[in-house]
């Protein structure tokens, strides 16, 4: 692997190799894929000293460039973190294998038996920012579902990602699979991203961006192949008039402050006007007392002097920080209208003791994930029982919500007959 | 509805109206959608005289233009054909309603219950050539799955399509639904197609082209939104050494000659070298005697003087006519290699008495539909039990194989809790 600039022709060659490798891994049986993942974890451990040394160089360069401490923290590996990377690969190895699973059977009156079976998607392009663990996570998830992966690492984690990818290649070859099942784009050149977004002459089937809004925005705008992604998680909680206050307090606090930087963190709290006097003061006080900035409409501001006036812009803002916007609304319909008007169709929740109201919320809020009486921070493939996720999608096509191993598949129809011809 | 040129702004307005209507139809309950479809069928019947009069004008204009008789036949309606159009809409009304169906449930250890439920896709753009029945079929299928439709009719059937669309609008309004659930693009201007392919500012979620290869090619090349389509159906039958000859004869004859113009018609016959002396002569003689032109490789040509030499181009050609290419191959692996190299991933069949061989064919042939001991002409939504189809897709994303009501859906996750917060 040469590090440096890659011409478009070199990128196309990566695409062709991925397609050939995709065919091999698509036909690999479950136990071979498991063996490959275990061998990958083993080689990541075996190469730990080298990976950490390269990571130290990446870190030093990042510090020289004056990159933010949060950025440097995401980039940094140590023995413990690297062990977690290896364990995550083993966890993926242990997941059920989706390939070949029959998801529907149609017995036709003419005796034909039609099975719909899960198949791999093909070649998956993953474009991510400087989080080296994504190299292993994304590659392992793609492989588990029988796909080849083309990984494009953030330039500041390039050395670390390359060291991890090299270890993964050794694991693949050890079990007799081509190392091209998981390829890292061998360049920091930004043009390579454009090449990937063009689909490499039909040799990338789907692109998954993992990173901030500007990356996702560029990918969604330029990609000529399908994209699994969400641009933002502008999540809402609606506290209905029939909400249990204690439950609402627990959920709101968790949904906002457990981790503020994840896509499932709540950004806007909608409170039913009928409980402005009973619920609103307790909820905003709880948030304020726990260090959260509150930006409210006029009615909310009246509750506590610490509340800042919300602007129109606030209803459209994914803070990803200890800030929340709060609005008083006239019941369910108004809450749904706000969510549909300002939301990002990612994850939205209602708190109410009235199941009929919850069902209407479920039907009318057009988001990938809708919750009743639970925290929005459950928007996560692990929490859904998918084992691991490569991200969350808000598109309406193919994959929606958490994207785990099963979502990285396609399907085909197998038809068994005994000589049937069509009349 | 004004007939004439539509500016881009007018097309964008159609998109906005479709989005509003999509929300209404998404929330319509199954019985309302059934009522709407029955009312649509009734209004098509009530407007029959008008629709047929307009169709006569379209036909006259087509004849004046000197269009081919096969084209004019597809364009022509009479009372019987129009009644079939109305009945097809009623058949779609009677199909099971997919919306709200739960396709998976995850009971989580923390007590959360997660349902994955089927939802409408949104707004579907259908671009079709001059077959006026598609107006009713496509509109009805989209509606049944809770979607709004934007239909773009071929210019030579424009008057007929507009008359049918007007009847459909009356049916929608009669049951209290907006007529914009099914909109016909009110122009013959080709620029409108480009506008649709751009996605109308996010107000078209998927495009379905119904027509010949040049239309599909343009749509796949230019569309900025997902496309459900197949470019061609270059279908194969592999006659394995363990094939029952009588079964092979029945299937091959049906797959090639039942109807030669449909995408599931077989175009290339692959015959195992081990049965060149026993099976090949009988199969090619049967085809020749039934009026089929046979283009064969050297070994096939040796069988019968009527066989023309096949060129490299023949293996890549979807004849859609009474022509077949025939090649002798060295067993299963060579057959699969030929299909993967030359096929279109639409529909491919194997004839064999060996189930293990059939299973290998099923695993390794990467087509939307793979068949064992049955005719490729079963590649059809009706034959699959889907009731009706809007087409067949060969893409790997979302919809693959026959696209019926259930394939015109998306999904969301509904999460029910009782106060859960994430640790």
Interface residues (C-beta under 8 A of the other chain):
Chain A: X23 X26 X27 X100 X106 X108 X112 X114 X119 X121 X122 X205 X206 X226 X244 X247 X250 X251 X253 X254 X255 X258 X358 X362 X363 X364 X366 X367 X368 X369 X370 X371 X372 X373 X374 X375 X377 X378 X380 X383 X384 X385 X396 X397 X398 X400 X401 X410 X411 X412 X413 X414 X415 X416 X417 X418 X419 X420 X421 X422
Chain B: X23 X26 X27 X100 X106 X108 X112 X114 X119 X121 X122 X205 X206 X226 X244 X247 X250 X251 X253 X254 X255 X258 X358 X362 X363 X364 X366 X367 X368 X369 X370 X371 X372 X373 X374 X375 X377 X378 X380 X383 X384 X385 X396 X397 X398 X400 X401 X410 X411 X412 X413 X414 X415 X416 X417 X418 X419 X420 X421 X422
